[in-house]
């Protein structure tokens, strides 16, 4: 059968200005299975962006990653009150919200990304050009963007950022290509997502200013043509009416 997964996270953080330290606690519920009957709760604590402790409901214990947190995790794993606290958190944060997450998932199990490719840096003789291929407002988060040069995969000069949560359970992703333009070449990016597989072609034949001028000029030509045709038809009808009047 089909397998679905959703993850909902609550983020708590506090910053101590006295020592410019930053302490963060992150709690996540992962809902798995067609009926979300498998739930995993993960609680992580970080200090100055270094991961210190992690509790995983599947393992049922704490794991420490530093000398101090290893001692703390050993103590908490033996504490029956800590188990009660974690069980209460799982109920309040995960099980009590399962129906809400299921409702959201049934409405929108997948969303097609909106794609865009643009230049973020033009070549200046000393530095190469940089293009960015972006995907917005998609779900699930698994996505892959591949750069192509004359329909051949490009691996050099490619850099990607991590998939970014975009609010309301959607994501965005950006991939960058640094390259030296060559006349007549074809640059494109291929996006692969559960909802589509598509190739976006970069067209750098004209500067943006010239493209705008041509579009505006074309619109003006069309409007002028419509006015000319309307006037011509009106003149012909008027002449026909006048010719039908007896002298």
Residue pairs with C-beta under 8 A, 6 or more apart in sequence:
1 34
2 34
3 32
3 33
3 34
4 32
4 33
4 34
4 36
4 105
4 109
5 30
5 31
5 32
5 140
6 30
6 31
6 36
6 101
6 104
6 105
6 169
7 28
7 29
7 30
7 31
8 28
8 29
8 31
8 97
8 101
9 26
9 27
9 28
9 29
10 26
10 27
10 28
10 93
11 24
11 26
11 27
12 24
12 25
12 26
12 27
13 22
13 23
13 24
13 25
14 22
14 23
14 24
15 21
15 22
15 23
16 22
16 23
21 47
21 48
22 47
22 48
22 49
23 45
23 46
23 47
24 45
24 46
24 47
24 49
25 43
25 44
25 45
25 46
26 43
26 44
26 45
26 46
27 41
27 42
27 43
27 89
27 93
28 41
28 42
28 43
28 44
29 39
29 40
29 41
29 90
29 93
29 94
29 97
30 39
30 40
30 41
30 42
31 38
31 39
31 94
31 98
31 101
31 102
32 38
32 39
32 40
35 102
36 98
36 101
36 102
36 105
39 57
39 90
39 94
39 95
39 98
40 56
40 57
40 58
41 55
41 56
41 57
41 86
41 89
41 90
41 93
41 94
42 54
42 55
42 56
42 57
43 54
43 55
43 86
43 89
44 51
44 53
44 54
44 55
45 51
45 52
45 53
45 54
45 69
46 52
50 65
50 66
51 65
52 64
52 65
52 66
52 68
52 69
53 62
53 63
53 64
53 65
53 69
53 72
53 73
54 62
54 63
54 65
55 61
55 62
55 63
55 86
56 63
57 86
57 90
61 73
61 77
62 72
62 73
62 76
62 77
62 82
63 73
64 70
64 71
64 72
64 73
64 74
76 82
104 169
108 139
108 169
109 139
110 139
110 140
110 194
110 195
111 137
111 138
111 139
111 170
111 195
112 138
112 193
112 195
112 196
113 135
113 136
113 137
113 138
113 143
113 173
113 191
113 193
113 195
113 196
114 135
114 136
114 137
114 138
115 133
115 134
115 135
115 136
115 191
115 198
115 200
116 133
116 134
116 136
116 200
117 131
117 132
117 133
117 134
117 188
117 189
117 200
117 201
117 202
118 131
118 132
118 134
119 129
119 130
119 131
119 202
119 204
120 130
120 131
120 132
120 176
121 127
121 129
121 130
122 129
123 129
123 180
123 181
128 157
128 178
128 179
128 180
128 181
129 178
129 179
129 180
129 181
130 176
130 177
130 178
130 179
131 176
131 177
131 179
131 187
131 189
131 202
132 174
132 175
132 176
132 177
133 145
133 147
133 174
133 175
133 176
133 177
133 189
133 191
133 200
134 172
134 173
134 174
134 175
135 143
135 145
135 172
135 173
135 174
135 191
135 193
136 166
136 170
136 172
137 166
137 170
137 171
137 172
138 170
138 171
138 172
138 173
138 193
138 195
139 169
139 170
139 171
140 194
141 163
141 171
142 193
142 194
143 163
143 171
143 173
143 191
143 192
143 193
144 191
144 192
144 193
145 160
145 173
145 175
145 189
145 190
145 191
145 192
146 153
146 189
146 190
146 192
147 153
147 154
147 158
147 175
147 177
147 187
147 188
147 189
147 190
148 154
148 186
148 187
148 188
148 189
148 190
148 199
149 179
149 185
149 186
149 187
150 185
150 186
151 186
151 188
154 177
154 179
157 177
157 178
157 179
158 175
158 176
158 177
158 178
159 175
159 176
159 178
160 173
160 174
160 175
160 176
161 173
161 174
161 175
163 171
163 172
163 173
164 171
164 172
164 173
165 171
166 172
175 189
177 187
177 189
179 187
181 204
186 201
187 201
187 202
187 204
188 199
188 200
188 201
188 202
189 199
189 200
189 202
190 197
190 198
190 199
190 200
191 197
191 198
191 199
191 200
206 214
